[in-house]
């Protein structure tokens, strides 16, 4: 998709595409309000500024639209494009050995008990073992630290997905 096409889409269609990039309803509304973007750097800057202006509850809403690392379904509904991108981003986990996948599932549960939201990591290009190691290290963070780390990871995911959106459609 060309950026000019995203800029010109009816609001409902643009919202659906943006939701695949980031599941926060307030982020989507902020992005719709900033259209037209005109160029990629303006789009990326708007995405970052809109994300940073959100509350931690908005961040958690976005996190909940991701499946757990190693799983296919998210806690909140996720559109077809978002599911497809999640599956691709986590592709290395699906081919991991059983013990690694079991350890990842157990660590995911521990993470959620500790922090109250799912483990969010920009999984693109990372092996299952690397994601597990990262998760275990992040379990040492305080609640406040981890919320900031997860928000930064979501911001990376959003930027990658916006780039995919412009490249794929």
C-alpha positions as protocol buffer text, in pm:
chain_id: "A"
residue {
  index: 1
  type: UNK
  ca { x: 0 y: 0 z: 0 }
}
residue {
  index: 2
  type: UNK
  ca { x: 117 y: 346 z: -76 }
}
residue {
  index: 3
  type: UNK
  ca { x: 108 y: 594 z: 207 }
}
residue {
  index: 4
  type: UNK
  ca { x: -114 y: 820 z: -5 }
}
residue {
  index: 5
  type: UNK
  ca { x: -367 y: 534 z: -14 }
}
residue {
  index: 6
  type: UNK
  ca { x: -361 y: 499 z: 365 }
}
residue {
  index: 7
  type: UNK
  ca { x: -406 y: 874 z: 394 }
}
residue {
  index: 8
  type: UNK
  ca { x: -710 y: 864 z: 162 }
}
residue {
  index: 9
  type: UNK
  ca { x: -887 y: 557 z: 301 }
}
residue {
  index: 10
  type: UNK
  ca { x: -1221 y: 597 z: 476 }
}
residue {
  index: 11
  type: UNK
  ca { x: -1170 y: 614 z: 852 }
}
residue {
  index: 12
  type: UNK
  ca { x: -1309 y: 265 z: 927 }
}
residue {
  index: 13
  type: UNK
  ca { x: -1078 y: 98 z: 675 }
}
residue {
  index: 14
  type: UNK
  ca { x: -775 y: 295 z: 791 }
}
residue {
  index: 15
  type: UNK
  ca { x: -858 y: 208 z: 1154 }
}
residue {
  index: 16
  type: UNK
  ca { x: -866 y: -163 z: 1069 }
}
residue {
  index: 17
  type: UNK
  ca { x: -522 y: -146 z: 908 }
}
residue {
  index: 18
  type: UNK
  ca { x: -377 y: 57 z: 1194 }
}
residue {
  index: 19
  type: UNK
  ca { x: -521 y: -186 z: 1449 }
}
residue {
  index: 20
  type: UNK
  ca { x: -311 y: -462 z: 1292 }
}
residue {
  index: 21
  type: UNK
  ca { x: -7 y: -247 z: 1375 }
}
residue {
  index: 22
  type: UNK
  ca { x: -107 y: -154 z: 1731 }
}
residue {
  index: 23
  type: UNK
  ca { x: -416 y: -263 z: 1923 }
}
residue {
  index: 24
  type: UNK
  ca { x: -467 y: 43 z: 2142 }
}
residue {
  index: 25
  type: UNK
  ca { x: -795 y: 211 z: 2051 }
}
residue {
  index: 26
  type: UNK
  ca { x: -664 y: 549 z: 2168 }
}
residue {
  index: 27
  type: UNK
  ca { x: -349 y: 507 z: 1956 }
}
residue {
  index: 28
  type: UNK
  ca { x: -563 y: 427 z: 1652 }
}
residue {
  index: 29
  type: UNK
  ca { x: -781 y: 735 z: 1715 }
}
residue {
  index: 30
  type: UNK
  ca { x: -472 y: 954 z: 1755 }
}
residue {
  index: 31
  type: UNK
  ca { x: -328 y: 823 z: 1430 }
}
residue {
  index: 32
  type: UNK
  ca { x: -653 y: 878 z: 1243 }
}
residue {
  index: 33
  type: UNK
  ca { x: -663 y: 1236 z: 1372 }
}
residue {
  index: 34
  type: UNK
  ca { x: -309 y: 1298 z: 1242 }
}
residue {
  index: 35
  type: UNK
  ca { x: -385 y: 1195 z: 883 }
}
residue {
  index: 36
  type: UNK
  ca { x: -277 y: 1273 z: 621 }
}
residue {
  index: 37
  type: UNK
  ca { x: 82 y: 1181 z: 694 }
}
residue {
  index: 38
  type: UNK
  ca { x: 229 y: 1261 z: 355 }
}
residue {
  index: 39
  type: UNK
  ca { x: 558 y: 1076 z: 401 }
}
residue {
  index: 40
  type: UNK
  ca { x: 694 y: 774 z: 588 }
}
residue {
  index: 41
  type: UNK
  ca { x: 896 y: 969 z: 843 }
}
residue {
  index: 42
  type: UNK
  ca { x: 591 y: 1175 z: 938 }
}
residue {
  index: 43
  type: UNK
  ca { x: 395 y: 850 z: 976 }
}
residue {
  index: 44
  type: UNK
  ca { x: 663 y: 696 z: 1199 }
}
residue {
  index: 45
  type: UNK
  ca { x: 698 y: 1014 z: 1404 }
}
residue {
  index: 46
  type: UNK
  ca { x: 320 y: 1032 z: 1450 }
}
residue {
  index: 47
  type: UNK
  ca { x: 312 y: 668 z: 1558 }
}
residue {
  index: 48
  type: UNK
  ca { x: 585 y: 724 z: 1817 }
}
residue {
  index: 49
  type: UNK
  ca { x: 435 y: 1048 z: 1951 }
}
residue {
  index: 50
  type: UNK
  ca { x: 88 y: 895 z: 1969 }
}
residue {
  index: 51
  type: UNK
  ca { x: 226 y: 593 z: 2155 }
}
residue {
  index: 52
  type: UNK
  ca { x: 419 y: 802 z: 2406 }
}
residue {
  index: 53
  type: UNK
  ca { x: 109 y: 1012 z: 2481 }
}
residue {
  index: 54
  type: UNK
  ca { x: -89 y: 705 z: 2593 }
}
residue {
  index: 55
  type: UNK
  ca { x: -147 y: 584 z: 2946 }
}
residue {
  index: 56
  type: UNK
  ca { x: -22 y: 252 z: 3083 }
}
residue {
  index: 57
  type: UNK
  ca { x: -379 y: 118 z: 3052 }
}
residue {
  index: 58
  type: UNK
  ca { x: -370 y: 197 z: 2679 }
}
residue {
  index: 59
  type: UNK
  ca { x: -38 y: 14 z: 2653 }
}
residue {
  index: 60
  type: UNK
  ca { x: -185 y: -289 z: 2828 }
}
residue {
  index: 61
  type: UNK
  ca { x: -475 y: -286 z: 2583 }
}
residue {
  index: 62
  type: UNK
  ca { x: -226 y: -305 z: 2296 }
}
residue {
  index: 63
  type: UNK
  ca { x: -33 y: -585 z: 2468 }
}
residue {
  index: 64
  type: UNK
  ca { x: -353 y: -788 z: 2509 }
}
residue {
  index: 65
  type: UNK
  ca { x: -403 y: -792 z: 2131 }
}
residue {
  index: 66
  type: UNK
  ca { x: -87 y: -1002 z: 2094 }
}
residue {
  index: 67
  type: UNK
  ca { x: -82 y: -1376 z: 2144 }
}
residue {
  index: 68
  type: UNK
  ca { x: 157 y: -1502 z: 2408 }
}
residue {
  index: 69
  type: UNK
  ca { x: 496 y: -1584 z: 2264 }
}
residue {
  index: 70
  type: UNK
  ca { x: 454 y: -1941 z: 2140 }
}
residue {
  index: 71
  type: UNK
  ca { x: 75 y: -1924 z: 2103 }
}
residue {
  index: 72
  type: UNK
  ca { x: -159 y: -1833 z: 1818 }
}
residue {
  index: 73
  type: UNK
  ca { x: -450 y: -1656 z: 1993 }
}
residue {
  index: 74
  type: UNK
  ca { x: -456 y: -1326 z: 2179 }
}
residue {
  index: 75
  type: UNK
  ca { x: -666 y: -1241 z: 2486 }
}
residue {
  index: 76
  type: UNK
  ca { x: -848 y: -969 z: 2293 }
}
residue {
  index: 77
  type: UNK
  ca { x: -973 y: -1010 z: 1935 }
}
residue {
  index: 78
  type: UNK
  ca { x: -708 y: -964 z: 1671 }
}
residue {
  index: 79
  type: UNK
  ca { x: -776 y: -918 z: 1301 }
}
residue {
  index: 80
  type: UNK
  ca { x: -651 y: -1151 z: 1030 }
}
residue {
  index: 81
  type: UNK
  ca { x: -357 y: -926 z: 937 }
}
residue {
  index: 82
  type: UNK
  ca { x: -241 y: -897 z: 1299 }
}
residue {
  index: 83
  type: UNK
  ca { x: -266 y: -1276 z: 1347 }
}
residue {
  index: 84
  type: UNK
  ca { x: -67 y: -1333 z: 1031 }
}
residue {
  index: 85
  type: UNK
  ca { x: 205 y: -1088 z: 1132 }
}
residue {
  index: 86
  type: UNK
  ca { x: 223 y: -1235 z: 1485 }
}
residue {
  index: 87
  type: UNK
  ca { x: 265 y: -1585 z: 1343 }
}
residue {
  index: 88
  type: UNK
  ca { x: 545 y: -1469 z: 1116 }
}
residue {
  index: 89
  type: UNK
  ca { x: 718 y: -1271 z: 1389 }
}
residue {
  index: 90
  type: UNK
  ca { x: 712 y: -1573 z: 1618 }
}
residue {
  index: 91
  type: UNK
  ca { x: 795 y: -1825 z: 1347 }
}
residue {
  index: 92
  type: UNK
  ca { x: 1109 y: -1950 z: 1521 }
}
residue {
  index: 93
  type: UNK
  ca { x: 910 y: -2047 z: 1831 }
}
residue {
  index: 94
  type: UNK
  ca { x: 677 y: -2281 z: 1643 }
}
residue {
  index: 95
  type: UNK
  ca { x: 972 y: -2488 z: 1523 }
}
residue {
  index: 96
  type: UNK
  ca { x: 1148 y: -2498 z: 1862 }
}
residue {
  index: 97
  type: UNK
  ca { x: 1203 y: -2821 z: 2052 }
}
residue {
  index: 98
  type: UNK
  ca { x: 932 y: -2931 z: 2296 }
}
residue {
  index: 99
  type: UNK
  ca { x: 1130 y: -2858 z: 2614 }
}
residue {
  index: 100
  type: UNK
  ca { x: 1203 y: -2501 z: 2502 }
}
residue {
  index: 101
  type: UNK
  ca { x: 837 y: -2442 z: 2416 }
}
residue {
  index: 102
  type: UNK
  ca { x: 729 y: -2587 z: 2753 }
}
residue {
  index: 103
  type: UNK
  ca { x: 979 y: -2366 z: 2937 }
}
residue {
  index: 104
  type: UNK
  ca { x: 855 y: -2065 z: 2741 }
}
residue {
  index: 105
  type: UNK
  ca { x: 492 y: -2144 z: 2832 }
}
residue {
  index: 106
  type: UNK
  ca { x: 583 y: -2177 z: 3201 }
}
residue {
  index: 107
  type: UNK
  ca { x: 785 y: -1855 z: 3195 }
}
residue {
  index: 108
  type: UNK
  ca { x: 497 y: -1677 z: 3019 }
}
residue {
  index: 109
  type: UNK
  ca { x: 264 y: -1778 z: 3304 }
}
residue {
  index: 110
  type: UNK
  ca { x: 516 y: -1662 z: 3566 }
}
residue {
  index: 111
  type: UNK
  ca { x: 559 y: -1330 z: 3384 }
}
residue {
  index: 112
  type: UNK
  ca { x: 182 y: -1269 z: 3373 }
}
residue {
  index: 113
  type: UNK
  ca { x: 147 y: -1350 z: 3743 }
}
residue {
  index: 114
  type: UNK
  ca { x: 429 y: -1110 z: 3826 }
}
residue {
  index: 115
  type: UNK
  ca { x: 339 y: -817 z: 3599 }
}
residue {
  index: 116
  type: UNK
  ca { x: -31 y: -860 z: 3517 }
}
residue {
  index: 117
  type: UNK
  ca { x: 9 y: -848 z: 3139 }
}
residue {
  index: 118
  type: UNK
  ca { x: 156 y: -1072 z: 2870 }
}
residue {
  index: 119
  type: UNK
  ca { x: 524 y: -1080 z: 2783 }
}
residue {
  index: 120
  type: UNK
  ca { x: 567 y: -851 z: 2483 }
}
residue {
  index: 121
  type: UNK
  ca { x: 890 y: -871 z: 2285 }
}
residue {
  index: 122
  type: UNK
  ca { x: 978 y: -774 z: 1932 }
}
residue {
  index: 123
  type: UNK
  ca { x: 1027 y: -1137 z: 1825 }
}
residue {
  index: 124
  type: UNK
  ca { x: 1129 y: -1072 z: 1465 }
}
residue {
  index: 125
  type: UNK
  ca { x: 1457 y: -1251 z: 1396 }
}
residue {
  index: 126
  type: UNK
  ca { x: 1485 y: -1400 z: 1746 }
}
residue {
  index: 127
  type: UNK
  ca { x: 1505 y: -1770 z: 1824 }
}
residue {
  index: 128
  type: UNK
  ca { x: 1280 y: -1934 z: 2081 }
}
residue {
  index: 129
  type: UNK
  ca { x: 1583 y: -1976 z: 2308 }
}
residue {
  index: 130
  type: UNK
  ca { x: 1668 y: -1605 z: 2281 }
}
residue {
  index: 131
  type: UNK
  ca { x: 1309 y: -1506 z: 2359 }
}
residue {
  index: 132
  type: UNK
  ca { x: 1307 y: -1738 z: 2660 }
}
residue {
  index: 133
  type: UNK
  ca { x: 1637 y: -1598 z: 2785 }
}
residue {
  index: 134
  type: UNK
  ca { x: 1510 y: -1243 z: 2742 }
}
residue {
  index: 135
  type: UNK
  ca { x: 1187 y: -1327 z: 2926 }
}
residue {
  index: 136
  type: UNK
  ca { x: 1379 y: -1475 z: 3218 }
}
residue {
  index: 137
  type: UNK
  ca { x: 1601 y: -1165 z: 3242 }
}
residue {
  index: 138
  type: UNK
  ca { x: 1300 y: -935 z: 3229 }
}
residue {
  index: 139
  type: UNK
  ca { x: 1141 y: -1120 z: 3520 }
}
residue {
  index: 140
  type: UNK
  ca { x: 1404 y: -947 z: 3737 }
}
residue {
  index: 141
  type: UNK
  ca { x: 1264 y: -603 z: 3653 }
}
residue {
  index: 142
  type: UNK
  ca { x: 1041 y: -402 z: 3883 }
}
residue {
  index: 143
  type: UNK
  ca { x: 680 y: -352 z: 3776 }
}
residue {
  index: 144
  type: UNK
  ca { x: 755 y: 3 z: 3661 }
}
residue {
  index: 145
  type: UNK
  ca { x: 1071 y: -97 z: 3472 }
}
residue {
  index: 146
  type: UNK
  ca { x: 899 y: -382 z: 3297 }
}
residue {
  index: 147
  type: UNK
  ca { x: 601 y: -177 z: 3189 }
}
residue {
  index: 148
  type: UNK
  ca { x: 845 y: 66 z: 3026 }
}
residue {
  index: 149
  type: UNK
  ca { x: 1039 y: -216 z: 2859 }
}
residue {
  index: 150
  type: UNK
  ca { x: 720 y: -378 z: 2728 }
}
residue {
  index: 151
  type: UNK
  ca { x: 598 y: -40 z: 2598 }
}
residue {
  index: 152
  type: UNK
  ca { x: 928 y: 12 z: 2415 }
}
residue {
  index: 153
  type: UNK
  ca { x: 900 y: -337 z: 2263 }
}
residue {
  index: 154
  type: UNK
  ca { x: 544 y: -261 z: 2148 }
}
residue {
  index: 155
  type: UNK
  ca { x: 668 y: 59 z: 1988 }
}
residue {
  index: 156
  type: UNK
  ca { x: 928 y: -142 z: 1790 }
}
residue {
  index: 157
  type: UNK
  ca { x: 661 y: -389 z: 1681 }
}
residue {
  index: 158
  type: UNK
  ca { x: 433 y: -105 z: 1572 }
}
residue {
  index: 159
  type: UNK
  ca { x: 704 y: 56 z: 1360 }
}
residue {
  index: 160
  type: UNK
  ca { x: 790 y: -276 z: 1193 }
}
residue {
  index: 161
  type: UNK
  ca { x: 424 y: -343 z: 1122 }
}
residue {
  index: 162
  type: UNK
  ca { x: 366 y: 2 z: 978 }
}
residue {
  index: 163
  type: UNK
  ca { x: 659 y: -63 z: 743 }
}
residue {
  index: 164
  type: UNK
  ca { x: 508 y: -403 z: 651 }
}
residue {
  index: 165
  type: UNK
  ca { x: 172 y: -240 z: 590 }
}
residue {
  index: 166
  type: UNK
  ca { x: 326 y: -2 z: 340 }
}
residue {
  index: 167
  type: UNK
  ca { x: 530 y: -280 z: 179 }
}
residue {
  index: 168
  type: UNK
  ca { x: 266 y: -557 z: 161 }
}
residue {
  index: 169
  type: UNK
  ca { x: -59 y: -401 z: 49 }
}
